[in-house]
Amino acid sequence: MRFRIIVIGGLSAGPSAAAKARRQNEHADIKLFEKCKNISYATCGIPYALSGVIKTREKLLVVEANLLRERFNIDVHLEEKVIDILPLEHKVITTKGEYFYDKLIYTVGAKTVIPPIKNIEKAFNWSACRTLEDFDKITQKGVLDKANHVTIMGAGLIGVEVVENLVELGKKVTLIEGGDGVLPMWENKFRKFAQNTLEAHGVEVITNTFVKEFNVEQNKIVSIPTPLKEIKTDFVIMSVGIKPNTEMLTSKGATHVRNGALKVNEKMETSLPDIYAAGDCASIKNTLTNEHDYLPLGTHSNKGGRTAGANAAGGKELFKGGYKTAIIQVFENTLGRTGLNPEFMIKNDIDFKTNLVIAGATPSYYPNQKDIIIETYYAPHTGKILGCEAFGEHGVDKRIDVMSTAIYAGLSIQDLSNLDLAYAPPFSPAKDPIVVTGFVSSNAYKGGYDEISVNHLYDLLINDLEDNYQVVDVRNKEEIEKTYMIPKAIHVELDSIRTQELLNLDKNKPTIVYCAKGIRGYLSYLLLKDKGFNNVKNLSGGFNVWDKLY
């Protein structure tokens, strides 16, 4: 009898598993079951298909079932739903029959969470945005074409991508989020950068709000009451979260994390014998915490599926896990992140230091030069890089991928300045922002430099009723005339610090210096330290970051 492998789920992890299993074992009997009409379509592309960036629905179809059948000899069963799994009997029950397996690969993904909203069952003009069926519902019969205003519920990755694409389509959009800001994977200031960008493009962003009711007339949502206001709308798209489809195995005793995602090891094996899992239904290890985490991204889905397929067919592949690397486009800007963030580290008593730099993504002499903001988190005693976040119009993807690689390799912030990164004016300055991050972080790590975040400075100024701190603006007069000064700041230009007596400054007072981005603040920091100022800090990111947040 041929060795029998069954794959359940045909989106991304499933076809990846089936194809790898075939490459590993030419003689196995491999069956793939998918409850819908299509396999292997690009769910991540759906928001961009709404706006027409992806021109047709067919472009979302990455692999046709016949390709798996003909090229890989996979027995693909479309529109055949698996309704039960009997692990002790090694048997799968579907709507059309019963099948035995030697190895089972479970890749059924997750479903959109639909909140218990009053009157939602009476309305037709709402949808999730996660499957091809969702896409068809949104676009069918010109529903979206007729909608002038669309409300998006949930400000995670998919929600924000949908918002951007609907605005590009010419729609008025309101984004409602239950938390205190958009894109909760990111640190607070970066979330604020993203929200500012959305609002600059006309998006109404409402946070700290949970929708409890729809006002429905003639089976149509006409408005959404919230504590802030009543939102008149023509269509609602749900993107408030997902829940893994794991009941068939958790009910049989499979171990799982809190949200139901199945715990798997590096071989993608579940706790049930001969059953593997991958994709959005699986919980892989966070390699920085060594704990199971939930990382529902296409990168992990494909790698996990490949590993499961190889091992089910007799291979010896390992997928060690991930550490929350992510990226998103928000109109002209990009946000990227990798590793641990401050909120998690504070909550889990992980000691860390922070460094933020603003640097040119390309040289100042090259046309259309843009800045990039990079914040790095590292261990105070070893300098080991723990996480990084970035924001800008150009080159965020490159820098986040470099930092992700640095984290995987266990590099320290002192290693960054030794990286041999590609350089040419269209792509990077001679001192790449990652190298600059290494220089600045290393200065702080070695004790020769101290900085303060804009958030910390804001809190100090709010509570400094007796003027115990002095803030020094070292920008030139023309810069200040075009903008403003941080409250309570004293103006002393950088170039005059070396020559002036600085009679209006108290050497014994804690002193915070700032410029536009940070470099002149650093030079001022050095000069003031040389002149006997005992407690000096440079404002990380300078006025530019302050202005974006306050």
Secondary structure, DSSP 8 states (H G I E B T S, - for coil): ---EEEEE--SSHHHHHHHHHHHH-TT-EEEEEESSS--SB-GGGHHHHHHTSS--GGGGB-S-HHHHHHHH--EEEET--EEEEETTTTEEEESS-EEE-SEEEE---EEE-----BTGGG--SEEESSSHHHHHHHHGGGHHHH-SEEEEE--SHHHHHHHHHHHHTT-EEEEE-SSSSS-TTS-HHHHHHHHHHHHHTT-EEE-S----B-EEETTEEEEEE-SS-EEE-SEEEE-S-EEE--HHHHTTT--B-TTS-EE--TT-B-SSTTEEE-STTEEEEETTTTEEE----HHHHHHHHHHHHHHHTT-------B---EEEEETTEEEEEEE--HHHHHHTT---EEEEEEEESS-TTSTT--EEEEEEEE-TTT-BEEEEEEEESSSHHHHHHHHHHHHHHT-BHHHHTT------TTT--SS-HHHHHHHHHHHHHTTS--EE-HHHHHHHHHH-TT---EEEE-S-HHHHHHS---TTEEE--HHHHTTS--TTS-TTS-EEEE-SSSHHHHHHHHHHHHTT-SSEEEETTHHHHHHHH-
